[in-house]
Amino acid sequence: MTYSQWADEYTDSADKLKEKIDLLKAELETANLNELPDLYFRINTLHSMYTECVRIANILRKRKGEV
């Protein structure tokens, strides 16, 4: 696997995480007060994973010389 392919996999994972985050954010609008802490926790956890995937993809692209 090349650095480019590896970076693309991390980018794909980041995109999937972003989609899930967006779905959870939409759920915030209809959630009751008891559900809010869990939703915020899930969103924050997924956002951390998302930013890590983006960061790693950028590192791999730099190593390849694409950025």
C-alpha positions as CSV (number, residue, x, y, z in Angstrom):
1,M,0.0,0.0,0.0
2,T,1.3,3.4,-0.9
3,Y,1.2,6.5,1.2
4,S,-1.4,7.9,-1.2
5,Q,-3.7,4.9,-0.8
6,W,-3.2,4.9,2.9
7,A,-4.0,8.6,3.1
8,D,-7.1,8.0,1.0
9,E,-8.3,5.4,3.4
10,Y,-8.0,7.8,6.3
11,T,-9.8,10.4,4.3
12,D,-12.6,8.0,3.6
13,S,-12.9,7.1,7.3
14,A,-13.0,10.8,8.1
15,D,-15.8,11.4,5.6
16,K,-17.8,8.5,7.2
17,L,-17.3,9.9,10.6
18,K,-18.4,13.4,9.5
19,E,-21.6,11.9,8.1
20,K,-22.3,10.2,11.4
21,I,-21.5,13.4,13.3
22,D,-24.0,15.3,11.1
23,L,-26.7,12.7,11.8
24,L,-26.1,12.9,15.5
25,K,-26.2,16.7,15.4
26,A,-29.6,16.5,13.6
27,E,-30.8,14.3,16.5
28,L,-30.0,17.0,18.9
29,E,-33.0,19.0,17.7
30,T,-35.5,16.4,18.8
31,A,-33.7,14.8,21.7
32,N,-35.1,15.1,25.2
33,L,-33.0,16.5,28.1
34,N,-32.0,13.0,29.2
35,E,-30.6,12.1,25.8
36,L,-28.5,15.2,25.4
37,P,-25.4,14.3,27.5
38,D,-25.1,11.0,25.6
39,L,-25.4,12.7,22.2
40,Y,-22.9,15.3,23.0
41,F,-20.5,12.7,24.3
42,R,-20.9,10.7,21.1
43,I,-20.5,13.7,18.9
44,N,-17.3,14.8,20.8
45,T,-15.8,11.4,20.6
46,L,-16.5,11.0,16.9
47,H,-15.2,14.5,16.3
48,S,-11.9,13.6,18.0
49,M,-11.7,10.5,15.8
50,Y,-12.5,12.6,12.7
51,T,-9.8,15.2,13.4
52,E,-7.2,12.5,14.0
53,C,-8.0,10.8,10.7
54,V,-7.7,14.1,8.9
55,R,-4.4,14.8,10.7
56,I,-2.9,11.4,9.8
57,A,-4.1,11.7,6.2
58,N,-2.3,15.0,5.9
59,I,0.9,13.6,7.4
60,L,0.8,10.7,4.9
61,R,0.3,13.1,2.0
62,K,3.2,15.2,3.2
63,R,5.4,12.1,3.3
64,K,4.4,11.3,-0.3
65,G,5.0,15.0,-1.3
66,E,1.4,15.6,-2.3
67,V,0.7,18.6,0.0
